[in-house]
Amino acid sequence: MDKVAVLTHILKPEVISTLLGGELPVSVIKNNRYISLLTSDALATDRNAEDNSLDHAIQAALTDETRSVILTGPEGSGKTTALEKLVVGWAKGEHIQNFPYVFHFKLRELNSLTDKLSLETLLLHHHGNVPRESLPLILKNPAEVLFVFDDLDQCKQSLDTSAHTLCSDPRQAASMSCLVASLLRGTLLKGAAFVVASRSTGSLKFLSGTMVEVLGFLKPQREAYFNKFFPDPIAAGKARIHMEKTLGFYDICTSPRFCWTVCSVYKSLMDAGAKLPETLSQLYVNILVHLIQSLSLNKACSREFISALGKMASHCLLDQHSSCTEEEMNSFGFQQFLTSVGAFLQVHGDQSERRVFSFHSSLMQEFLLAVSVFCDNSTPGGAEKMLEKHKSHAKFLDLFLSALSEPLQRRPLESLLGELNSDQIMDFKKWFKSNSEQTLKGFHKEKHQHCFHLLHQTQNKSLVKEIITPSARIGISYGDLSLQDCVALNYVITCLGELEQLNLYHTGNLTEEQAEMLAPTMTLSRKICLSQSSLSAGAVSHLASALSKGITKELDLSHSHLGDEKFKILCAGIRDCKLHTIQLTVCNLTEAMCEDLVSALTSGSSQLCVLDLTFNDIGDKGLTKLCKALQSPLCKLQDLQLHGCKLTAASMDSLSAALCSGQSELREVNLNHNTIGERGVEALCKSLQHPLCKLRSLKFFDSDLTGSCCPHLMAALMSEHCSLSELDLSVNDLGQEGALQLCQGLRQPGCRLEKLCLQRCELTEPVFKELSSVLTSGTSRLKSLAVGIHAVGDQGVKHLWDAVAHPSCLLEELDVEMTGLTDACLEDLCAAIRASKTLKTLELRNNSLTDASVPAIVEVLQDSDNMQEMNLKYNDFSEEALSILDECDKIRY
């Protein structure tokens, strides 16, 4: 095979590079501008740059037993250039020399072959580099043959082998599609190797071989490309940075062809000292202006030409055809423009053949359709109808329409096309506003995001404020945003000026890029929710910076598994910000981060009042370090949640010292699910009796307390200096003796306790009787009492019903869940509700009330002015009884 002839043929440019068509592969190869493409397999592994290349992937696959390689990737991703470079390298003797014969075909060009032909004819007359005398040798040694098929998806007829009667004789005439299908299936020239390229499509299922997904250019490849395109490194950097900021989040930016278009437009604008586009729509306005100007048509002809392109675009989208015949083009109105379409369309074949026309990209196709909609002078409503008509096929149509509906965005086009149809535009804007307002009242985050994308394309700040009213639900979770979504959301929020809550709940992986895009929005958010999320170190850095610059008062990072190192980065922001509350439940924090936290809390500029460290293993050493901050006059902490932090009595002396230091502002401490024990309680109770201790809420739920702790608690409650108003001792074995001692403290006239939780504390009926006495003493301030999960039965709880009915009882909330109540308590229960002037909430879950109680309960609640809620879940009610309970909106069941 004549390799020189192959090389000459493939390096001979048949057309020139165009703005939309990208730089020709031959030009890329000749001018040494080829940049190896990235594959999905390379992205998923950590291999060196050479092994990452598409070229390496193809060559490696061809040595495999399958000897078939299928390249898939979006339009303009560089597949054609990669294949031509492969063939050029073979012709130059650089690689795949195990194939003496390489045949390179573009299926798009073979579409013009409508007559039947044999494989021999295809190789001799439509390849041109094979001497006739060599053909028998080729056909006898298929293992030495490599077929390279480009544009497989562009074949007009199906290549699915089930659609053809496959042939096996190289001399047998068949349709072109049948020949290709037979070759790929192996019935024709069995043993030959293949490299095929196609856009990703379901029609490739019949192919077998090594699948290689072409990703095109990611950031490193784009940087290399821009540096090669722009001779000036400063200009290259400016153009690349601007593209990454305004367009880099679109999938299309992985396309080398698109990068060529962007570089060409940017260079033209930069040379003219013009402003670079801020959105995708603005970019395409610039492209279209450049293309129209190159035609030198008057306004009327230009408008007619754009309308014809719009009709073609609609036809190709609706019929899912990638190309049109000359007859179809004439039906769209191209008769006088066929010589001018080269700048806009790909043209295959010449006038002596059957020419076919296609768009270079689906994006330009949709943009031309959008422009043609507003060029249309028919009755209004065209835009909405067009969107409905194309909704299954057009991805960017409404984005382009929203941009073009703005005067500033469309003005450059109107200077060339004349004024667009104002009625169509107004009709679209009316639909856009109504549809957006309705969408933003709902809870579908995908629809919200799409609305934000439309607003971003308009670049109209006043329109954003007009559409996003107080009724818009923009506090719903926007977790797992794409980079593109981040840009749109950020644009909208910066237009609004501030946001009540930025809810990014359940974000799988917040990257540095995403956080950088959202940083302005973070600074404008009063609350940021990132619970159940994962943040990269870079993302935490941007979050910290946003906190230090912004207005955020509350940050929720619960279950984010942040870890000590990332928290250290965050502390830079906590040190100097307006943050009031930070929730760090289950963030994998340990003692190691406590020094950084202390430094932040005592910085003098930290405003933090609420710190939730629930279920972080800081341990006693960590809390001891933290207590240094609590004793500082610069620390403003008032609420410290240490639930399940693996604390013991060993750190309670340090906490006690901090509480009575005179510097601590702590009002609430939660020590639930720790092993505090008697020694720890004793230490804390001493601080509660100190005149400088300001603590009002102390929680010991499941903290290894026993009855021996109660004398210390009693002494604290009886102290004139004790300011506790809430105490939770639930799930501790206090027992009867301990609880009775506690009641002595409650009986003290100066006791300020208003909320007491004693669930599952091994209480008995005598304790309930004593609690009743406390409640009716006239000195008790208790408003909330929880004594559930004690098997005292109707008789034990009767003491509390009597207390509730007493005029001196101030109870507003009573919890007697799982206390063994039956229908026998009904009379006392109802009497208590009728008599009480304060009771609002009653918890009766997990008892044994039956249908017989229902009528009386419903009646007493409906008659009560102060009762707001009764919880009757998990009692013994039938379905019929539940329907009666449903009549009373105060009852939960």
Secondary structure, DSSP 8 states (H G I E B T S, - for coil): --HHHHHHHHTS-SS--BTTTBS-HHHHHHTT-----EEHHHHHS---HHHHBHHHHHHHHHTSSS-EEEEE--TTSSHHHHHHHHHHHHHTTSS-TT-SEEEEEEHHHHTT--S-B-HHHHHHHTT--S-GGGHHHHHH-GGGEEEEEE-GGG-SS---GGGS-----TT--B-HHHHHHHHHHTSSSTT-EEEEEE-S-GGGTT--SEEEEEEE--HHHHHHHHHHH-SSHHHHHHHHHHHHHHTTTSGGGG-HHHHHHHHHHHHHHHHTT----SSHHHHHHHHHHHHHHHHT--HHHHHHHHHHHHHHHHHHHHHT-SEEEHHHHHHHT-TTTGGGGGGTEEEES-TTS--EEEES-HHHHHHHHHHHHHH--S-S-HHHHHHHHHTTT-SSHHHHHHHHTSHHHHHHHHHHH----HHHHHHHHHHHHHHHHHHTTS--HHHHHHHHHHHHHHT-HHHHHHHS-TTS-TTS---S--HHHHHHHHHHHHHHS-EEEEE-TT-S-B-HHHHHHHHHHHHTEEEEE-TT--B-HHHHHHHHHHHHHS---EEE-TT---HHHHHHHHHHHHTTS---EEE-TT---BGGGHHHHHHHHTSSS----EEE-TT-B-HHHHHHHHHHHHTSTT----EEE-TTS--BGGGHHHHHHHHTSS-----EEE-TTSB-HHHHHHHHHHHHTSTT----EEE-TTS--BGGGHHHHHHHHH-TT----EEE--SSB-HHHHHHHHHHHHHSTT----EEE-TTS---HHHHHHHHHHHTSS-----EEE--S---HHHHHHHHHHHHHSTT---SEEE-TTS---GGGHHHHHHHHHH-SS--EEE--SS--BGGGHHHHHHHHHH-SS--EEE-TTSB--HHHHHHHTT-TTEE-
